[in-house]
């Protein structure tokens, strides 16, 4: 099936890994088919949204039958490039960075932290979770050419400087856990995850929308 990925809304694209993870669990349990209502209950996305998301990819299911789990799993694996491993660099091996290294996306075998960098001499030269830690001064020298994504768990004050260095090394995707808002070329994709803001937002919704 020839799909123009640029025509798929970003909100839909963000939900695809969620669907894929649930389908993997269904497949492991031996389930052969699933309805949009079952998917909705599991991933907490309403049925109409799921059907609309799937409609961007053509006829993935049959009315009255639901969706074939094996077919959907195979389809989304190809769509999400699950057969290709994306190598990731971690910048900043503090508490959060160390947690990432020990976890290393063990449930997502298509994503792997390959290398990490820090300025703490007690960590440089060690392996954490099987990932080597190099000094940040050697970023340009040690960063492999096939690493296209970086995770930033560093002080906000140095985030832009290090981002500029990563971009010059060929990194095209950055997952930013710092409060800093990064300036990058249009060809670079940055996802900001500010834990303090997310927590504040959660508390706000709990107070003002307790029944939703």
N, C-alpha and C positions, 0 to 999 in steps of 0.2 A: 504494500500500500504506500503510495507516494503522498507524504504529508508535508505541508508547508508549516514548519514549526513557528515561523514568524507570525502566523495568523492565530496562534493559540494564545489566549489571554494569560497574563502573568499569574493571575490568581489561580487559574486552572493548572498551570505548570507547577506551582508551588504545592498543589495537592497531590500530584502524581506520585511522589515518593511515599506519601501516606497510604494511598491505594495499594501501591506495590508491596509495601511491608505487610499489610493485612492479607493480601492475596498469597504471599509466601507462607503465612501462618495457616491459611486455609488449605493450601496445597500439602503442607506438612501433615495436617490432620486427616488428609484423604478425601476432603470434600470436593465434589466434582462441579457443582454449580452454585451460584449465589445470586440473590435478587438485589435490586438497588436498595430495597428496604433493609435487608440484612447488612449491606455495606454501610448504609446510613447509620444504623444503630452502632456499628463497630467503630467507625471513624469519626462519628459525630458531625457529619455533613449531611444536610437534608437531601432526600432522594431526588428532588427536582434538579438540584445543583449537580449531583453525581451524573444523572442522565444527560444534562447539558454538557458537562465536562467530557463525558465519553463520546458525545455526538460530534465533537471536533475531530474525532479519529475514525468516523464512519460507523458502520453497523457492527458494533461489538457484541450485541446481544439480541435475543429474540423475545418479543412480547409474550408473556405467559410462561416463558422458560427461564428467563433471567440470563445470567452470564456464565459462560464456560470458564471455570477457574484456570484450567491449564492454558487455554487460548489467551485469556487476559494476561496471565503471568508471563507468557512468552512474548506477547505484544508489548507490554510495558517494559520488560527487560531490554528489548531492542530499542524502544523509544527513549529510555533513560540511559542507554549505553551501559547496561549493567555487566556486559561481558568484557568491558574495558576498564582496567584499574586506573583511577585518578590518583596520582601521587601528590601528597600535600606536605608543605613545610610549616612547622610551628615556630613562631617567633615569640619568645618569652616563656621560660620554664619556671614560673612561679607556682603558686598553689593550683590555680586554674589550669595552667599549661601542663603541669605534672599530671593532673587528673585526666586531661585529654590523652596524654601519652600512654597512661596505663589502660585507658579504655580503648583508644585507637580505633573507634568505629567498628568494634568487633562484630556487630550485627550487620554491617554493610560491607560485604567483602569486595566491593568495587571502589572503596575509598580507603586510603592507607597513608598515615603520617610516616613519611620516609626519612625525615631529617628535622632536627630542631636546633635553635640558636638561642644563646643567652650570653650575658656578660659576667655572670657569677662564676668565678674561677673554680669554686668547689663543685660546680656541676659540669663545666666544660671538660670534655674528654671522657665523660661517663655515658652509660646507656640507661635510659629510663623506659621501661616497658618495651625493651628491645630496640629503641630508637636512639641513635647517637646524638649527643649534644655537642655542637661546635660553638666557638666564640663568634659573637655577632660581627666582630671586625673582619671575619673571613667569609661573610655572606656571599660576596661576589665570586670568591674562589671555590667555595664548597657546594653552593646550591646547584643540584643537577639540572641539566637543561630540560629534562622531561617533567619537572615539577611545575605545574601550572597554577596551583592554588596555594594560598598561604593563610594561616590563622594568626591573628594578632592578639596576644594576651600580654600586653606591655603597657607601661605608663602612657597616658594620653599625650604627654609633652613631647614624646619622641615618635609618636605614631606616624605623623606626616613624613618625617625624614626617612623613616624605615620603609614606608610605603613607596616613596620615590625610588629608593634603592631596589625594591622588589620589582617595580614596574620596569626599571632599566635592565633587570635580569630576565625579563620575559614572563613574569607572573601575570596572569590575566584575570584571576579571581581572588578576592580577599574577603575573608570572614572576620569582621572587625568587632572585637569584644571590648574595645576602649570607647569612652564617651566622645572621642574626637570625631568630627565629621571630616572625612578625607577628600582631598581634591585629587582626582585622577583623570586621565584622558578618557574620551568617550568609549574607547575600545576595552576599557577595564571595568569589570563588574564588581561592585562592593556591596556586601550585605552587612548592615549594622545591627549588632545585638547588644543593646545596653541593658544589662540585667537590672540596674537600679530603676530605670524608666519602666521596664516591664513589670517590676514588683509594685511600683507606685501606681501603675495603670490597673493592676489586679486589685489592689486595695480600694481604689476609687470605685471600680465596678461593683465590688462587694458591698460598699457602703450605699451606693446610689441605685444599683440595679440588683438587689438581693434575690429576687425571684426568677431572674433570667438565667 
